[in-house]
């Protein structure tokens, strides 16, 4: 079983908050960039995926009224969300750090550009979550 802890160790990412959630399983190789969710639309939020926040998402978040910020971040941190990753070495918003701590959602920072990290994550997740089959066979040569 692939866990968030294994992801952090393998890809050498920096955990900022949500240590208690490191044992969460990662079951989905798809990755989300929650732009619509930042705008408040959570009707089809793919919360079982790793959430990737880059410059675009955080720039939009900074435009939100103060009264909406904490609620948006709390909605991102669902029990089934394996991790939220902030890219480009950007500083996560304080409301996200607090929500991640409170709701045990691993909050990770990566130095990679968003598209570069998405590529690395996709390759890693598709390999780690690929179905495998083990077969045991015996070869017998009969001469006669």
C-alpha positions in Angstrom: 0.0 0.0 0.0 1.3 3.4 -1.0 1.2 6.0 1.8 1.8 9.7 1.8 4.9 9.1 4.0 6.4 7.0 1.2 5.6 9.7 -1.3 7.4 12.4 0.8 10.4 10.1 1.4 10.8 9.0 -2.2 10.3 12.4 -3.9 12.3 14.2 -1.1 9.5 16.7 -0.4 9.2 18.9 2.7 6.4 18.2 5.2 5.0 21.4 6.7 2.0 20.2 8.7 -0.4 17.3 9.2 2.2 14.7 10.3 -0.6 12.5 11.8 -2.0 12.0 8.2 1.3 10.6 6.8 -0.2 7.0 7.0 -3.1 7.9 4.7 -3.2 5.6 1.7 -2.8 7.0 -1.8 -5.2 5.1 -4.0 -5.6 7.4 -7.0 -2.9 8.2 -9.5 -4.8 11.3 -10.7 -3.8 14.7 -9.4 -6.0 17.8 -9.0 -5.3 21.5 -9.2 -8.3 22.8 -7.2 -8.9 26.1 -9.0 -12.7 25.8 -9.0 -12.7 24.8 -5.4 -10.7 28.0 -4.5 -13.6 29.9 -6.1 -16.0 28.0 -3.8 -17.3 25.3 -6.1 -17.0 21.9 -4.3 -19.8 20.0 -5.9 -17.4 17.7 -7.9 -14.3 18.0 -5.6 -12.1 15.0 -6.3 -11.0 14.8 -2.6 -9.4 11.3 -3.0 -6.6 12.8 -5.1 -3.4 14.7 -4.2 -4.2 18.4 -4.5 -1.5 20.6 -6.2 -1.5 24.3 -5.5 0.8 26.5 -7.6 1.1 30.2 -8.3 -2.2 30.4 -10.1 -4.2 28.9 -7.3 -2.5 30.8 -4.5 -2.7 34.1 -6.4 -6.5 33.6 -6.7 -6.7 32.6 -3.0 -5.0 35.9 -2.0 -7.8 37.8 -3.8 -10.5 36.2 -1.6 -12.1 38.2 1.2 -10.7 37.4 4.6 -14.0 35.9 5.7 -13.9 33.2 3.0 -10.3 32.1 3.3 -10.3 29.7 6.3 -13.4 28.0 5.2 -12.0 27.3 1.7 -8.9 25.7 3.1 -10.8 23.6 5.6 -12.9 22.2 2.8 -9.8 21.2 0.9 -8.6 19.2 3.9 -11.0 16.2 3.8 -10.3 13.0 5.7 -9.7 11.1 2.4 -7.4 13.7 0.9 -3.9 12.1 0.9 -2.0 15.4 0.7 -1.9 19.0 -0.4 1.3 20.0 -2.1 2.3 23.7 -2.6 4.8 24.0 -5.5 7.7 26.4 -6.4 8.8 26.6 -2.8 5.9 29.0 -2.1 4.8 29.8 1.4 1.5 28.0 2.2 -1.2 30.4 3.5 -1.5 30.4 7.2 -5.2 29.3 7.0 -4.0 26.2 5.1 -1.3 25.4 7.6 -3.9 25.6 10.4 -6.5 23.5 8.6 -3.9 20.8 7.7 -2.8 20.6 11.4 -6.3 20.5 12.7 -7.7 18.0 10.2 -4.5 15.8 9.9 -4.0 16.4 6.1 -0.4 16.3 5.1 0.7 19.7 3.8 3.8 19.5 1.7 6.0 22.0 0.0 8.0 21.2 -3.2 10.6 23.4 -4.8 9.7 22.2 -8.3 7.6 24.2 -10.8 4.0 23.0 -10.8 4.1 21.3 -14.2 7.4 19.6 -13.4 6.2 18.3 -10.2 2.9 17.1 -11.8 5.0 15.1 -14.3 7.2 13.6 -11.5 4.2 12.8 -9.4 2.3 11.2 -12.3 5.2 9.0 -13.2 5.7 7.9 -9.6 2.1 7.3 -8.8 1.3 5.4 -12.0 4.3 3.1 -11.4 3.6 2.7 -7.7 -0.1 2.1 -8.1 0.1 -0.1 -11.2 -1.5 -3.5 -11.0 1.0 -6.3 -10.9 0.8 -10.0 -11.4 3.3 -12.6 -10.1 3.4 -15.9 -11.7 5.5 -18.9 -10.6 6.4 -21.4 -13.2 8.5 -24.4 -13.6 10.3 -25.3 -16.8 10.9 -29.0 -17.4 12.9 -30.2 -20.3 12.4 -33.8 -21.2 14.9 -35.5 -23.4 14.2 -38.9 -24.7 
